[in-house]
Amino acid sequence: MHSYGFLSTHPPTRCGLATFNCALAAQLTADGTRGGIVRVTDRGDDLRAGPGVVHTWSTRTQAGWRDAATALNAFDVVVVQHEYGIYPGADGEDVLPLLRRLTVPSIVVLHTVLRRPSARQKSLLEQIVTAAGAVVTMTDTARDRLLVGYTVRPDKVTVIPHGAADHVRVPADRRTRPHLLTWGLLGPGKGVEWSLRALARLQDLEPTPTYTVAGRTHPKVVEHQGEAYRAGLHRLGAQLGIAHAVDYQDVYHDQAGLGRLIRSADVVVLPYDSREQVTSGVLIEAVAAGVPVVATAFPHAVELLTGGPGLVVPHQDPAALAEAIRRILTEAGLGARLAGRVRPLAADLRWPAVAARYGALAERLVAARPAAVSAASA
């Protein structure tokens, strides 16, 4: 069994990368395989090291990548989570010397592939792919965007979907009124204002729907803007006359609580403003749980939902959003048909299957390493 080092933000930090890395690390080491996490921290993070953390790389530490690389070189394979805003330096450039300092194979997981990167972002990502043993995108859209828009070797790129917990086995706690749900860290770009406007257009339904917005405000948003976005949503709901129908849950749900919440929903609503998002963990969790989804046309939603377990609508269009939700709630059998389209996908989206694909990729890198080392020393 090969050991795994992981480089990422990590709990108790609360962000998508931290949640992803925690789940992947837990799966890859569940059978007793040795693993260790090099946790990246920023100003305001809870600095207490959780289980499995072997080193902390503070973004405020000058050349902290050196000690981080040393800690990671104690493992057989390193898995690196990549976003431009996670690591120190312009566009997170300090991850590059770390990758070059590694003496063991690395897998870099690309959570974002920009369609229109700056010249610096494009050059940096190309160099990261060159330095990595392999890179993973979580959608075909992201892979295609990488191969078309960047100068990279196609054989280095593997598509492995974002993993999801097995919420299907959680009993569905159905409510007396239709239940709409959006969850995840809150902030501008989440598009919840469009859902509120859509909800106002659904007040003629009997019974009228309720809407849960679950999740704390993103820490970086709080740092720069406080709770202005959340306060604006409360004001908008009052102006629209639907404040009584909206439940803001300013909490970070654990896995069990999140599973119960997802399974209580009749429709998951993802009204994101982004036209760049090639990976959405929330989307994967909703689909894998068998709940119909209405989402704006961000790339991951278009790829996963078109002809599949949900409906895609234009961005910033509350009328279209409301009409799609109305169809699922009122059109006989539509919700069941959409949920039924999940079954062929669900097994491949759950964490054990996803982690197994990372394990197989790691095996290939390790197996190829002796030949590469021999060739280099010849």
C-alpha positions, -999 to +999 in steps of 0.1 A: +000+000+000+014+034-010+012+062+014-005+095+005+004+131+013-022+158+008-017+195+003-048+216+007-069+238+030-084+214+055-109+214+084-115+232+106-112+256+077-146+257+060-144+259+022-151+236-007-115+225-011-112+217+026-143+195+025-132+178-007-097+171+006-110+158+039-134+133+022-108+121-003-081+117+023-105+097+045-114+073+017-078+068+005-066+059+040-097+041+053-080+007+049-051+017+072-030+032+044-006+058+058-015+093+050-008+129+062-021+163+054-001+195+049-027+221+057-027+255+041-039+283+065-047+319+060-054+349+083-084+342+104-084+304+102-087+283+133-051+271+136-058+240+157-045+210+138-070+183+133-064+146+130-040+136+102-024+170+098+014+166+098+024+201+089+008+236+086+018+260+058+007+295+067+003+318+038+021+344+059+053+324+062+080+335+038+090+306+015+068+283+035+066+260+005+101+246+014+091+230+047+057+220+032+076+201+004+099+184+029+068+171+048+052+159+017+083+141+005+078+116+034+050+100+014+049+079-017+024+100-036+012+136-031-023+149-039-025+186-043-057+206-044-054+236-067-072+270-068-056+303-077-065+319-044-053+292-019-015+295-020+007+325-013+021+347-041+004+363-071-023+339-083-010+314-057+023+310-076+041+296-045+027+261-052+049+259-083+083+258-065+068+233-041+058+210-069+093+212-084+108+204-050+089+172-047+109+140-051+078+118-053+050+116-079+022+142-076-014+144-086-028+180-089-065+183-087-078+213-107-109+228-091-109+257-115-099+260-152-106+295-164-119+301-199-103+335-200-073+335-177-049+363-174-015+358-191+000+351-156-028+326-147-024+308-180+014+305-177+012+294-141-013+266-148+007+254-178+038+252-155+019+234-128+007+208-153+043+203-165+056+199-129+029+175-119+030+138-125-007+139-134-036+164-132-072+157-126-102+176-138-136+168-124-156+173-156-151+167-193-158+204-198-128+213-176-106+188-195-117+202-229-111+238-217-076+229-205-066+211-237-080+238-260-070+269-240-037+259-225-005+243-238-005+210-219+002+173-226-032+155-230-018+123-216-013+140-182-050+149-178-075+124-163-112+131-156-124+119-122-157+132-109-162+151-077-172+126-050-204+126-030-216+110+002-243+083+000-273+104+010-297+081-008-299+058+022-309+087+045-347+085+050-365+112+031-382+136+056-409+150+034-427+181+046-463+193+043-453+221+019-429+218-011-394+224+000-367+242-020-331+241-009-298+259-016-268+252+005-231+260+007-210+290+018-229+322+012-216+353-007-221+375-038-223+353-069-243+326-051-274+340-068-298+335-039-315+368-048-327+352-080-342+323-061-360+348-038-375+365-068-385+331-083-401+322-050-422+353-051-436+341-085-447+308-070-470+322-043-500+311-063-492+274-057-512+256-031-496+248-008-469+275-012-433+264-012-408+270+015-371+278+008-341+269+030-308+287+025-283+267+045-247+277+052-226+303+068-212+333+049-178+325+033-150+335+057-133+357+030-165+375+024-170+381+061-134+395+063-140+420+035-177+427+035-191+414+068-227+401+065-238+427+039-249+400+014-270+381+039-285+413+052-294+423+016-312+389+011-333+395+042-343+430+030-352+416-005-373+389+010-392+414+031-397+436+000-410+407-020-434+396+008-419+361+011-397+365+042-420+342+061-413+314+037-375+315+038-354+297+065-318+310+067-297+284+085-265+302+094-247+270+103-222+245+088-240+212+087-221+180+095-225+151+070-255+135+088-273+168+092-266+177+056-279+144+044-312+148+062-316+183+049-309+173+013-333+144+014-361+167+028-359+188-004-382+185-033-360+207-055-324+218-050-319+253-065-285+264-077-290+299-091-252+307-094-241+338-113-209+322-124-204+313-160-170+297-153-178+271-127-166+237-140-169+219-107-196+221-081-196+198-051-231+209-041-244+199-076-228+164-073-242+159-038-277+169-049-276+146-080-262+117-061-289+121-034-316+117-061-331+151-056-342+170-088-320+201-095-328+234-111-296+253-119-283+282-140-263+273-170-228+272-154-206+246-172-208+218-147-246+220-146-249+221-184-227+190-186-244+170-158-280+180-160-287+184-197-309+154-206-302+142-171-314+146-135-324+183-136-333+214-155-310+242-167-321+278-170-305+311-181-285+332-156-302+359-136-336+350-149-361+346-120-390+340-144-372+310-160-361+298-126-397+299-113-411+281-143-386+253-140-393+248-103-431+250-110-427+222-136-410+199-111-436+206-084-467+203-106-460+183-137-471+147-130-441+123-128-415+148-138-397+149-104-396+111-103-383+109-139-355+133-131-346+115-099-346+082-118-320+094-142-295+095-113-293+058-109-269+051-137-246+079-124-249+075-086-225+046-080-197+063-100-202+096-080-199+082-045-167+086-026-155+050-025-156+047-063-140+082-068-112+074-044-106+041-061-099+060-093-074+082-075-058+051-061-054+035-095-039+067-109-014+068-080-005+032-087+003+040-123+025+070-113+044+049-087+048+020-112+062+044-138+086+061-114+115+036-114+117+038-152+117+076-151+143+076-124+165+052-143+162+072-175+171+104-157+202+089-142+214+072-174 
